[in-house]
Amino acid sequence: MYRLAAAFLLLVVATVSASAQNIPVPSYWKNQQGSELVLTSIDAKGNLAGSFISQEPGFACSGTFYDLKGRALRKLVRFTVVWKNWSHDCNAETEWYGRVNGKSIVTFRVSKQTDAHGRVTKKRGVDTFHEQP
């Protein structure tokens, strides 16, 4: 009985690990605005980690690394950046969700920014990240 349970557990872990590996790590990606996505790890459960540098014109938090966290499962990916680090706090968060398509990740993006009065502004968009050599 224990051997059967252990074999089943090993099969599940191997399947999850294999399904999370459609994105190479480490890897480096850029979108159409030149923003940079650096993926450093994906664990056996599909938890994704890395960093992001926005190059969005007019965004106060552009040009600096921010941590990202997310999930990857087969070809689906979802990651979030909270725009707060050691030097800036833009009171904002962006979430991307999409699909890996070869050497591209096509995503929908939702950004939320909170002003000094607590009002939240949302922006939506589409980003395509291309893997860089």
TIKOLZA-88725 format. One record per residue (C-alpha): residue in three letters; x, y, z. Coordinates in Angstrom, 3 decimals, padded with zeros to 6 digits. Layout:
+-----+----------+----------+----------+
| res |        x |        y |        z |
+-----+----------+----------+----------+
| ala |        X |        Y |        Z |
...
+-----+----------+----------+----------+
! end
This chain:
+-----+----------+----------+----------+
| res |        x |        y |        z |
+-----+----------+----------+----------+
| met |  000.000 |  000.000 |  000.000 |
| tyr |  002.803 |  002.430 |  000.918 |
| arg |  004.647 |  001.633 | -002.309 |
| leu |  001.534 |  002.344 | -004.345 |
| ala |  000.985 |  005.664 | -002.562 |
| ala |  004.644 |  006.607 | -002.997 |
| ala |  004.556 |  005.714 | -006.703 |
| phe |  001.384 |  007.766 | -007.186 |
| leu |  002.925 |  010.751 | -005.367 |
| leu |  006.074 |  010.511 | -007.497 |
| leu |  003.961 |  010.419 | -010.674 |
| val |  001.958 |  013.502 | -009.612 |
| val |  005.092 |  015.483 | -008.714 |
| ala |  006.785 |  014.520 | -011.998 |
| thr |  003.685 |  015.502 | -013.994 |
| val |  003.353 |  018.871 | -012.262 |
| ser |  007.065 |  019.523 | -012.645 |
| ala |  007.008 |  018.659 | -016.328 |
| ser |  003.882 |  020.734 | -016.959 |
| ala |  005.442 |  023.785 | -015.358 |
| gln |  008.514 |  023.626 | -017.574 |
| asn |  007.089 |  025.089 | -020.811 |
| ile |  008.886 |  028.301 | -019.884 |
| pro |  012.664 |  027.991 | -019.755 |
| val |  014.385 |  029.239 | -016.609 |
| pro |  016.426 |  031.217 | -016.332 |
| ser |  015.192 |  033.228 | -019.294 |
| tyr |  015.027 |  036.840 | -020.456 |
| trp |  012.086 |  038.396 | -022.324 |
| lys |  011.119 |  041.814 | -023.733 |
| asn |  007.752 |  043.220 | -024.722 |
| gln |  006.844 |  045.699 | -027.445 |
| gln |  007.705 |  048.709 | -025.195 |
| gly |  011.094 |  047.297 | -024.230 |
| ser |  010.024 |  046.274 | -020.712 |
| glu |  012.168 |  043.412 | -019.443 |
| leu |  010.975 |  040.184 | -017.842 |
| val |  013.591 |  037.981 | -016.158 |
| leu |  012.353 |  034.559 | -015.050 |
| thr |  014.674 |  032.988 | -012.506 |
| ser |  012.803 |  029.954 | -011.171 |
| ile |  009.771 |  027.701 | -011.468 |
| asp |  009.313 |  025.104 | -008.761 |
| ala |  007.610 |  021.713 | -009.023 |
| lys |  004.242 |  023.277 | -008.130 |
| gly |  004.513 |  025.863 | -010.918 |
| asn |  005.393 |  028.815 | -008.665 |
| leu |  007.220 |  031.362 | -010.781 |
| ala |  009.733 |  033.981 | -009.568 |
| gly |  011.790 |  036.659 | -011.242 |
| ser |  012.030 |  040.385 | -011.792 |
| phe |  010.606 |  043.022 | -014.085 |
| ile |  011.788 |  046.399 | -015.377 |
| ser |  009.074 |  048.601 | -016.869 |
| gln |  009.948 |  050.880 | -019.749 |
| glu |  006.470 |  052.371 | -019.964 |
| pro |  006.755 |  056.071 | -020.858 |
| gly |  005.662 |  058.382 | -018.042 |
| phe |  005.492 |  055.644 | -015.389 |
| ala |  007.332 |  056.786 | -012.247 |
| cys |  008.588 |  053.262 | -011.498 |
| ser |  010.189 |  052.709 | -014.910 |
| gly |  013.813 |  051.715 | -015.249 |
| thr |  014.198 |  049.854 | -011.933 |
| phe |  013.975 |  046.145 | -011.025 |
| tyr |  010.853 |  044.944 | -009.199 |
| asp |  010.166 |  041.416 | -007.972 |
| leu |  007.544 |  039.337 | -009.713 |
| lys |  005.710 |  036.273 | -008.527 |
| gly |  003.320 |  034.045 | -010.361 |
| arg |  002.283 |  030.615 | -011.549 |
| ala |  002.935 |  028.585 | -014.666 |
| leu |  000.953 |  025.525 | -015.671 |
| arg |  001.623 |  023.908 | -019.027 |
| lys |  001.311 |  026.802 | -021.482 |
| leu | -000.610 |  029.109 | -019.133 |
| val |  001.193 |  031.778 | -017.143 |
| arg |  000.124 |  034.425 | -014.643 |
| phe |  002.428 |  036.819 | -012.814 |
| thr |  002.163 |  039.966 | -010.700 |
| val |  004.461 |  042.884 | -009.981 |
| val |  003.870 |  045.118 | -006.965 |
| trp |  005.547 |  048.400 | -007.879 |
| lys |  007.312 |  048.873 | -004.568 |
| asn |  010.995 |  048.263 | -003.872 |
| trp |  013.891 |  049.721 | -001.871 |
| ser |  013.775 |  053.053 | -003.728 |
| his |  010.246 |  053.617 | -005.087 |
| asp |  006.631 |  053.009 | -004.133 |
| cys |  004.224 |  053.798 | -006.948 |
| asn |  001.149 |  052.529 | -005.077 |
| ala |  000.485 |  050.260 | -008.024 |
| glu |  000.266 |  046.616 | -009.008 |
| thr |  000.146 |  044.950 | -012.416 |
| glu | -001.019 |  041.449 | -013.220 |
| trp | -000.349 |  039.669 | -016.504 |
| tyr | -002.039 |  036.455 | -017.580 |
| gly | -001.647 |  034.633 | -020.828 |
| arg | -000.201 |  031.797 | -022.837 |
| val |  003.237 |  030.653 | -023.912 |
| asn |  003.433 |  030.284 | -027.678 |
| gly |  006.888 |  029.030 | -028.646 |
| lys |  009.362 |  031.826 | -027.924 |
| ser |  006.572 |  034.326 | -027.156 |
| ile |  004.267 |  034.908 | -024.212 |
| val |  001.038 |  036.677 | -025.204 |
| thr | -000.597 |  038.301 | -022.167 |
| phe | -003.478 |  040.467 | -021.047 |
| arg | -002.464 |  043.069 | -018.481 |
| val | -004.438 |  044.767 | -015.698 |
| ser | -002.729 |  047.616 | -013.827 |
| lys | -004.168 |  049.193 | -010.690 |
| gln | -002.855 |  052.416 | -009.207 |
| thr | -004.070 |  054.042 | -005.983 |
| asp | -003.903 |  057.824 | -005.660 |
| ala | -003.368 |  059.852 | -002.463 |
| his | -007.138 |  059.860 | -001.809 |
| gly | -007.445 |  056.079 | -002.046 |
| arg | -009.073 |  056.078 | -005.491 |
| val | -008.060 |  053.187 | -007.702 |
| thr | -007.472 |  053.642 | -011.426 |
| lys | -007.351 |  050.568 | -013.659 |
| lys | -005.693 |  050.240 | -017.052 |
| arg | -005.957 |  047.220 | -019.292 |
| gly | -003.765 |  046.211 | -022.185 |
| val | -002.054 |  043.470 | -024.130 |
| asp |  001.656 |  042.647 | -024.013 |
| thr |  003.614 |  040.172 | -026.072 |
| phe |  006.954 |  039.142 | -024.591 |
| his |  009.605 |  037.647 | -026.855 |
| glu |  012.399 |  035.478 | -025.497 |
| gln |  015.796 |  037.132 | -025.911 |
| pro |  019.072 |  035.314 | -026.584 |
+-----+----------+----------+----------+
! end
